Amino acid sequence: MAIAAIGALGCGKAEDPRAARYRDSILLSTAPTGAVTIEDARAEIDSTDRVVLKGRIGARDMPQWWFEGSASFVVSEAMPGSHYNAGPDHDPSTCPFCRRKWKLEDSMAIVRLVDASGQDIPVTITDLLDLDEGDIVVVQGDASLDESGLLVVDSDGVYME
């Protein structure tokens, strides 16, 4: 009986030893100020590289919001008042705005958590932070557009609401 109990202790998934070190370096204790919408961040990309973005983990029509082996994840709009801040009960097929103006690139962004040297953190985000789809985060970092026009934020800090 004692042997079975000892064996059971080792059955849990071991934390990546890098996770705690990275977690301590990127978690913010207070939310950065000056958050803008994804749409506004895209529009300002030529005038500023640095951005503060408030986002909801996950995006509509994307079953997986994280990327294996990387501290990267997808966020959708979470700023109050934005047309792109659509709740789970929102039906885009009956919404006049969505039918006429919805643009994927204005509704979501990719956040890549980076270390102090600007390199991608090589730990899957679900192993690094206790995040779930629908959670709200505020990130700060350098913004760019990828080849498809999506906003990408290389974030050196994340605040979890």
MDAnalysis code that builds the backbone (N, CA, C; Angstrom):
import MDAnalysis as mda
import numpy as np

u = mda.Universe.empty(483, n_residues=161, atom_resindex=np.repeat(np.arange(161), 3), trajectory=True)
u.add_TopologyAttr("name", ["N", "CA", "C"] * 161)
u.add_TopologyAttr("resid", np.arange(1, 162))
u.add_TopologyAttr("resname", ["MET", "ALA", "ILE", "ALA", "ALA", "ILE", "GLY", "ALA", "LEU", "GLY", "CYS", "GLY", "LYS", "ALA", "GLU", "ASP", "PRO", "ARG", "ALA", "ALA", "ARG", "TYR", "ARG", "ASP", "SER", "ILE", "LEU", "LEU", "SER", "THR", "ALA", "PRO", "THR", "GLY", "ALA", "VAL", "THR", "ILE", "GLU", "ASP", "ALA", "ARG", "ALA", "GLU", "ILE", "ASP", "SER", "THR", "ASP", "ARG", "VAL", "VAL", "LEU", "LYS", "GLY", "ARG", "ILE", "GLY", "ALA", "ARG", "ASP", "MET", "PRO", "GLN", "TRP", "TRP", "PHE", "GLU", "GLY", "SER", "ALA", "SER", "PHE", "VAL", "VAL", "SER", "GLU", "ALA", "MET", "PRO", "GLY", "SER", "HIS", "TYR", "ASN", "ALA", "GLY", "PRO", "ASP", "HIS", "ASP", "PRO", "SER", "THR", "CYS", "PRO", "PHE", "CYS", "ARG", "ARG", "LYS", "TRP", "LYS", "LEU", "GLU", "ASP", "SER", "MET", "ALA", "ILE", "VAL", "ARG", "LEU", "VAL", "ASP", "ALA", "SER", "GLY", "GLN", "ASP", "ILE", "PRO", "VAL", "THR", "ILE", "THR", "ASP", "LEU", "LEU", "ASP", "LEU", "ASP", "GLU", "GLY", "ASP", "ILE", "VAL", "VAL", "VAL", "GLN", "GLY", "ASP", "ALA", "SER", "LEU", "ASP", "GLU", "SER", "GLY", "LEU", "LEU", "VAL", "VAL", "ASP", "SER", "ASP", "GLY", "VAL", "TYR", "MET", "GLU"])
u.atoms.positions = np.array([
    [0.826, -1.185, 0.000],
    [0.000, 0.000, 0.000],
    [0.874, 1.255, 0.000],
    [1.913, 1.298, 0.830],
    [2.789, 2.460, 0.901],
    [3.521, 2.667, -0.418],
    [3.902, 1.584, -1.090],
    [4.592, 1.693, -2.371],
    [3.673, 2.318, -3.414],
    [2.411, 1.920, -3.431],
    [1.451, 2.485, -4.381],
    [1.271, 3.979, -4.139],
    [1.239, 4.386, -2.882],
    [1.067, 5.801, -2.557],
    [2.284, 6.605, -2.994],
    [3.468, 6.063, -2.799],
    [4.687, 6.754, -3.212],
    [4.727, 6.880, -4.728],
    [4.349, 5.829, -5.429],
    [4.329, 5.861, -6.887],
    [3.347, 6.877, -7.420],
    [2.243, 7.075, -6.727],
    [1.226, 8.018, -7.191],
    [1.721, 9.459, -7.120],
    [2.657, 9.740, -6.220],
    [3.173, 11.100, -6.096],
    [3.874, 11.564, -7.362],
    [4.488, 10.655, -8.077],
    [5.231, 11.021, -9.271],
    [4.397, 11.047, -10.531],
    [3.100, 10.854, -10.447],
    [2.262, 10.771, -11.637],
    [1.836, 12.128, -12.172],
    [1.971, 13.179, -11.395],
    [1.556, 14.500, -11.861],
    [2.526, 15.038, -12.894],
    [2.063, 15.990, -13.693],
    [2.900, 16.604, -14.709],
    [3.890, 17.543, -14.030],
    [5.159, 17.358, -14.293],
    [6.186, 18.203, -13.697],
    [6.213, 19.555, -14.400],
    [6.370, 20.626, -13.619],
    [6.442, 21.960, -14.206],
    [7.771, 22.135, -14.916],
    [7.727, 22.751, -16.067],
    [8.936, 23.097, -16.798],
    [9.761, 23.990, -15.868],
    [11.017, 23.656, -15.592],
    [11.814, 24.436, -14.646],
    [12.015, 25.891, -15.079],
    [11.864, 26.179, -16.359],
    [12.012, 27.554, -16.846],
    [10.774, 28.399, -16.554],
    [9.627, 27.740, -16.338],
    [8.352, 28.454, -16.212],
    [8.361, 29.473, -15.069],
    [8.815, 29.094, -13.888],
    [8.801, 30.007, -12.738],
    [9.674, 31.234, -12.994],
    [10.825, 31.028, -13.592],
    [11.731, 32.150, -13.873],
    [11.091, 33.128, -14.865],
    [10.533, 32.594, -15.941],
    [9.870, 33.456, -16.929],
    [8.636, 34.129, -16.336],
    [7.870, 33.366, -15.571],
    [6.640, 33.889, -14.968],
    [6.959, 35.114, -14.109],
    [7.995, 35.003, -13.287],
    [8.379, 36.113, -12.413],
    [8.789, 37.351, -13.210],
    [9.360, 37.153, -14.383],
    [9.852, 38.293, -15.155],
    [8.770, 38.981, -15.984],
    [7.659, 38.310, -16.284],
    [6.654, 38.917, -17.160],
    [5.360, 39.322, -16.465],
    [5.064, 38.732, -15.303],
    [3.811, 39.071, -14.616],
    [3.888, 40.460, -13.998],
    [2.881, 41.272, -14.278],
    [2.801, 42.619, -13.723],
    [1.833, 42.623, -12.549],
    [2.155, 43.371, -11.502],
    [1.279, 43.427, -10.328],
    [0.155, 44.445, -10.493],
    [0.328, 45.395, -11.395],
    [-0.731, 46.363, -11.698],
    [-0.890, 46.458, -13.213],
    [-2.096, 46.783, -13.622],
    [-2.376, 46.884, -15.057],
    [-1.727, 48.137, -15.637],
    [-1.061, 47.999, -16.780],
    [-0.535, 49.184, -17.455],
    [-1.688, 50.102, -17.867],
    [-1.440, 51.387, -17.900],
    [-2.482, 52.342, -18.287],
    [-2.366, 52.671, -19.769],
    [-3.434, 53.226, -20.298],
    [-3.420, 53.681, -21.685],
    [-3.764, 52.623, -22.710],
    [-4.495, 51.591, -22.306],
    [-4.857, 50.527, -23.249],
    [-5.724, 51.079, -24.373],
    [-5.484, 50.566, -25.577],
    [-6.257, 50.955, -26.757],
    [-6.898, 49.710, -27.364],
    [-7.833, 49.924, -28.273],
    [-8.459, 48.794, -28.958],
    [-7.473, 48.193, -29.955],
    [-7.737, 46.973, -30.365],
    [-6.912, 46.321, -31.383],
    [-6.943, 47.147, -32.665],
    [-8.118, 47.603, -33.036],
    [-8.269, 48.412, -34.249],
    [-7.422, 49.681, -34.165],
    [-7.453, 50.375, -33.026],
    [-6.655, 51.593, -32.856],
    [-5.160, 51.285, -32.863],
    [-4.755, 50.194, -32.237],
    [-3.339, 49.813, -32.220],
    [-2.839, 49.565, -33.644],
    [-3.657, 48.915, -34.458],
    [-3.278, 48.676, -35.858],
    [-3.139, 49.997, -36.606],
    [-4.063, 50.919, -36.351],
    [-4.049, 52.208, -37.048],
    [-2.848, 53.059, -36.643],
    [-2.350, 52.883, -35.416],
    [-1.246, 53.697, -34.897],
    [0.121, 53.060, -35.108],
    [0.182, 51.943, -35.794],
    [1.426, 51.184, -35.908],
    [2.557, 52.012, -36.530],
    [2.234, 52.952, -37.409],
    [3.270, 53.770, -38.037],
    [3.783, 54.877, -37.128],
    [2.972, 55.307, -36.162],
    [3.371, 56.414, -35.296],
    [3.978, 55.965, -33.971],
    [3.758, 54.725, -33.590],
    [4.328, 54.216, -32.339],
    [4.530, 52.711, -32.435],
    [5.604, 52.238, -31.859],
    [5.855, 50.801, -31.831],
    [5.331, 50.183, -30.542],
    [5.277, 50.975, -29.487],
    [4.905, 50.482, -28.159],
    [3.399, 50.583, -27.981],
    [2.783, 49.544, -27.410],
    [1.333, 49.526, -27.270],
    [0.940, 48.869, -25.954],
    [-0.188, 49.312, -25.413],
    [-0.836, 48.642, -24.280],
    [-2.186, 48.185, -24.800],
    [-2.458, 46.902, -24.635],
    [-3.653, 46.299, -25.213],
    [-4.390, 45.492, -24.160],
    [-5.708, 45.658, -24.100],
    [-6.546, 44.844, -23.220],
    [-7.247, 43.833, -24.108],
    [-7.092, 42.539, -23.785],
    [-7.672, 41.513, -24.642],
    [-8.313, 40.380, -23.869],
    [-9.213, 39.706, -24.555],
    [-9.884, 38.516, -24.017],
    [-9.208, 37.304, -24.655],
    [-8.789, 36.356, -23.821],
    [-8.114, 35.162, -24.325],
    [-9.039, 34.408, -25.283],
    [-8.504, 34.093, -26.467],
    [-9.259, 33.360, -27.479],
    [-9.886, 34.300, -28.485],
    [-10.427, 33.713, -29.539],
    [-11.098, 34.486, -30.587],
    [-12.159, 33.608, -31.228],
    [-13.195, 34.249, -31.719],
    [-14.277, 33.475, -32.326],
    [-13.719, 32.709, -33.521],
    [-14.263, 31.546, -33.723],
    [-13.864, 30.661, -34.823],
    [-12.437, 30.132, -34.692],
    [-11.838, 30.222, -33.512],
    [-10.504, 29.651, -33.286],
    [-10.595, 28.684, -32.114],
    [-10.623, 27.388, -32.397],
    [-10.783, 26.419, -31.312],
    [-9.592, 26.360, -30.356],
    [-8.397, 26.687, -30.821],
    [-7.219, 26.665, -29.941],
    [-6.595, 28.054, -29.941],
    [-6.434, 28.635, -28.761],
    [-5.944, 30.004, -28.638],
    [-4.462, 30.083, -28.296],
    [-3.785, 28.972, -28.112],
    [-2.368, 28.980, -27.759],
    [-1.574, 28.245, -28.825],
    [-0.239, 28.389, -28.753],
    [0.679, 27.773, -29.701],
    [1.639, 26.885, -28.916],
    [1.687, 25.632, -29.269],
    [2.519, 24.659, -28.556],
    [3.995, 25.067, -28.617],
    [4.673, 25.017, -27.465],
    [6.098, 25.309, -27.396],
    [6.444, 26.790, -27.397],
    [5.443, 27.631, -27.222],
    [5.668, 29.075, -27.249],
    [4.718, 29.757, -26.269],
    [5.185, 30.835, -25.677],
    [4.325, 31.618, -24.780],
    [3.556, 32.641, -25.609],
    [2.946, 32.162, -26.677],
    [2.152, 33.000, -27.580],
    [0.699, 32.584, -27.497],
    [-0.186, 33.571, -27.670],
    [-1.609, 33.270, -27.595],
    [-2.402, 34.317, -28.367],
    [-3.649, 33.991, -28.624],
    [-4.544, 34.864, -29.374],
    [-5.475, 35.571, -28.401],
    [-5.673, 36.860, -28.628],
    [-6.658, 37.618, -27.856],
    [-7.648, 38.261, -28.821],
    [-8.853, 38.455, -28.327],
    [-9.859, 39.208, -29.070],
    [-10.146, 40.487, -28.294],
    [-10.852, 41.385, -28.930],
    [-11.115, 42.700, -28.344],
    [-11.826, 42.594, -26.995],
    [-11.372, 43.391, -26.023],
    [-12.004, 43.404, -24.700],
    [-12.254, 44.821, -24.191],
    [-11.974, 45.819, -25.014],
    [-12.182, 47.202, -24.573],
    [-13.668, 47.533, -24.589],
    [-14.184, 48.059, -23.486],
    [-15.595, 48.457, -23.453],
    [-15.893, 49.478, -24.556],
    [-17.044, 49.329, -25.169],
    [-17.465, 50.272, -26.197],
    [-17.032, 49.925, -27.606],
    [-16.110, 48.991, -27.764],
    [-15.680, 48.605, -29.106],
    [-16.710, 47.670, -29.732],
    [-16.991, 47.879, -31.006],
    [-17.907, 46.976, -31.716],
    [-17.353, 45.551, -31.758],
    [-16.041, 45.428, -31.657],
    [-15.418, 44.105, -31.727],
    [-15.424, 43.374, -30.390],
    [-15.872, 44.030, -29.327],
    [-15.975, 43.397, -28.014],
    [-17.314, 42.662, -27.952],
    [-17.375, 41.542, -28.648],
    [-18.617, 40.763, -28.757],
    [-18.632, 39.666, -27.704],
    [-19.688, 39.612, -26.932],
    [-19.833, 38.598, -25.893],
    [-20.157, 37.234, -26.472],
    [-20.138, 36.205, -25.637],
    [-20.374, 34.842, -26.114],
    [-21.777, 34.627, -26.669],
    [-22.736, 35.450, -26.270],
    [-24.104, 35.302, -26.770],
    [-24.354, 36.116, -28.033],
    [-23.352, 36.817, -28.507],
    [-23.500, 37.653, -29.697],
    [-23.598, 36.776, -30.943],
    [-24.579, 37.044, -31.783],
    [-24.760, 36.307, -33.034],
    [-24.400, 37.227, -34.194],
    [-23.193, 37.054, -34.770],
    [-22.760, 37.942, -35.839],
    [-23.660, 37.892, -37.075],
    [-24.383, 36.800, -37.254],
    [-25.240, 36.692, -38.440],
    [-26.460, 37.605, -38.357],
    [-26.808, 38.065, -37.149],
    [-27.959, 38.962, -37.001],
    [-27.549, 40.392, -36.650],
    [-26.269, 40.639, -36.538],
    [-25.764, 41.963, -36.159],
    [-25.454, 42.776, -37.425],
    [-26.062, 43.948, -37.565],
    [-25.802, 44.771, -38.751],
    [-24.325, 45.160, -38.890],
    [-23.662, 45.472, -37.763],
    [-22.242, 45.835, -37.829],
    [-21.413, 44.668, -38.346],
    [-21.620, 43.506, -37.765],
    [-20.824, 42.340, -38.148],
    [-21.029, 41.982, -39.622],
    [-22.264, 42.057, -40.073],
    [-22.537, 41.694, -41.465],
    [-21.900, 42.687, -42.436],
    [-21.773, 43.957, -42.044],
    [-21.250, 44.966, -42.958],
    [-19.764, 45.265, -42.779],
    [-19.293, 45.295, -41.539],
    [-17.966, 45.861, -41.295],
    [-16.962, 44.957, -40.591],
    [-17.357, 43.780, -40.154],
    [-16.441, 42.947, -39.370],
    [-15.180, 42.650, -40.169],
    [-14.021, 42.926, -39.559],
    [-12.731, 42.603, -40.158],
    [-11.967, 41.763, -39.146],
    [-11.576, 40.585, -39.553],
    [-10.842, 39.687, -38.666],
    [-9.630, 40.386, -38.061],
    [-8.884, 41.114, -38.891],
    [-7.651, 41.734, -38.411],
    [-7.893, 42.833, -37.372],
    [-9.091, 43.398, -37.317],
    [-9.402, 44.398, -36.291],
    [-10.008, 43.782, -35.038],
    [-10.286, 42.493, -35.068],
    [-10.974, 41.847, -33.950],
    [-10.067, 40.990, -33.085],
    [-8.855, 40.684, -33.560],
    [-7.971, 39.810, -32.785],
    [-6.516, 40.201, -32.978],
    [-5.685, 39.734, -32.054],
    [-4.247, 39.978, -32.116],
    [-3.522, 38.759, -31.576],
    [-2.269, 38.653, -31.933],
    [-1.406, 37.603, -31.398],
    [-0.458, 38.257, -30.401],
    [-0.390, 37.689, -29.214],
    [0.529, 38.169, -28.183],
    [1.633, 37.136, -28.043],
    [2.878, 37.589, -28.191],
    [4.047, 36.726, -27.988],
    [4.789, 37.251, -26.773],
    [4.831, 36.461, -25.720],
    [5.586, 36.880, -24.540],
    [7.067, 36.679, -24.821],
    [7.850, 37.709, -24.515],
    [9.281, 37.683, -24.803],
    [10.081, 37.941, -23.532],
    [11.317, 37.467, -23.534],
    [12.195, 37.678, -22.383],
    [12.872, 39.045, -22.496],
    [13.774, 39.336, -21.570],
    [14.426, 40.648, -21.512],
    [15.232, 40.964, -22.768],
    [15.677, 39.930, -23.488],
    [16.445, 40.164, -24.713],
    [15.552, 40.207, -25.952],
    [14.236, 40.104, -25.757],
    [13.308, 40.172, -26.878],
    [13.063, 38.852, -27.588],
    [13.571, 37.769, -27.021],
    [13.391, 36.445, -27.618],
    [12.096, 35.817, -27.126],
    [11.429, 35.074, -28.020],
    [10.208, 34.362, -27.633],
    [10.484, 33.447, -26.451],
    [9.581, 33.426, -25.492],
    [9.700, 32.512, -24.357],
    [9.268, 31.128, -24.839],
    [10.152, 30.129, -24.746],
    [9.880, 28.811, -25.325],
    [9.109, 27.856, -24.409],
    [8.140, 28.378, -23.682],
    [7.310, 27.564, -22.794],
    [5.859, 27.793, -23.214],
    [5.112, 26.717, -23.444],
    [3.713, 26.851, -23.835],
    [2.971, 27.687, -22.797],
    [2.199, 28.658, -23.277],
    [1.533, 29.613, -22.384],
    [0.674, 28.926, -21.330],
    [0.056, 27.806, -21.670],
    [-0.790, 27.099, -20.703],
    [0.037, 26.466, -19.592],
    [1.333, 26.272, -19.821],
    [2.238, 25.784, -18.777],
    [2.849, 26.939, -17.987],
    [2.843, 28.119, -18.585],
    [3.480, 29.282, -17.977],
    [2.540, 30.059, -17.055],
    [1.314, 30.322, -17.535],
    [0.353, 31.117, -16.774],
    [-0.965, 30.374, -16.655],
    [-1.691, 30.656, -15.603],
    [-2.995, 30.033, -15.367],
    [-4.065, 30.830, -16.115],
    [-4.095, 30.648, -17.433],
    [-5.040, 31.361, -18.287],
    [-6.034, 30.392, -18.899],
    [-7.249, 30.863, -19.069],
    [-8.295, 30.090, -19.732],
    [-8.954, 30.969, -20.780],
    [-9.575, 30.339, -21.751],
    [-10.314, 31.079, -22.761],
    [-11.348, 31.976, -22.077],
    [-11.409, 33.218, -22.510],
    [-12.347, 34.180, -21.930],
    [-11.743, 35.068, -20.859],
    [-10.588, 34.686, -20.298],
    [-9.925, 35.531, -19.303],
    [-9.489, 36.845, -19.951],
    [-9.396, 37.885, -19.138],
    [-8.978, 39.207, -19.620],
    [-7.544, 39.475, -19.168],
    [-6.723, 39.955, -20.105],
    [-5.342, 40.324, -19.807],
    [-5.072, 41.718, -20.361],
    [-4.100, 42.378, -19.769],
    [-3.591, 43.637, -20.308],
    [-2.114, 43.396, -20.570],
    [-1.693, 43.626, -21.808],
    [-0.300, 43.388, -22.191],
    [0.321, 44.687, -22.672],
    [1.629, 44.759, -22.522],
    [2.372, 45.905, -23.043],
    [3.546, 45.368, -23.834],
    [3.870, 46.044, -24.916],
    [5.001, 45.584, -25.698],
    [5.118, 46.280, -27.034],
    [5.997, 45.741, -27.854],
    [6.256, 46.285, -29.180],
    [5.276, 45.687, -30.173],
    [4.680, 46.546, -30.983],
    [3.640, 46.116, -31.915],
    [4.150, 46.119, -33.347],
    [3.633, 45.166, -34.116],
    [3.913, 45.091, -35.548],
    [2.741, 44.377, -36.207],
    [2.743, 44.364, -37.524],
    [1.741, 43.613, -38.270],
    [2.435, 42.440, -38.938],
    [1.801, 41.258, -38.901],
    [2.381, 40.113, -39.596],
    [1.993, 40.168, -41.071],
    [2.431, 39.172, -41.833],
    [2.198, 39.168, -43.280],
    [0.715, 39.138, -43.655],
    [-0.141, 38.675, -42.756],
    [-1.580, 38.640, -43.047],
    [-2.305, 39.894, -42.544],
    [-1.570, 40.808, -41.903],
    [-2.171, 42.042, -41.413],
    [-2.642, 41.989, -39.973],
    [-2.417, 40.858, -39.289],
    [-2.803, 40.757, -37.877],
    [-1.809, 41.513, -37.001],
    [-2.331, 42.124, -35.959],
    [-1.493, 42.796, -34.978],
    [-0.757, 41.745, -34.152],
    [0.550, 41.940, -33.999],
    [1.374, 41.066, -33.164],
    [2.027, 41.946, -32.105],
    [1.874, 41.566, -30.846],
    [2.484, 42.314, -29.749],
    [3.535, 41.429, -29.101],
    [4.806, 41.850, -29.210],
    [5.891, 41.175, -28.502],
    [5.905, 41.773, -27.102],
    [5.264, 41.069, -26.183],
    [4.981, 41.614, -24.863],
    [6.029, 41.213, -23.834],
    [6.496, 42.216, -23.095],
    [7.436, 41.965, -22.008],
    [6.753, 42.065, -20.654],
    [5.419, 42.216, -20.670],
    [4.673, 42.274, -19.421],
    [3.212, 41.966, -19.639],
    [2.639, 41.191, -18.720],
    [1.227, 40.838, -18.813],
    [0.591, 40.955, -17.432],
    [-0.589, 41.565, -17.410],
    [-1.377, 41.679, -16.193],
    [-2.632, 40.849, -16.390],
    [-2.918, 39.967, -15.446],
    [-4.095, 39.107, -15.524],
    [-5.180, 39.688, -14.635],
    [-6.336, 40.051, -15.232],
    [-7.445, 40.604, -14.444],
    [-8.156, 39.507, -13.696],
])
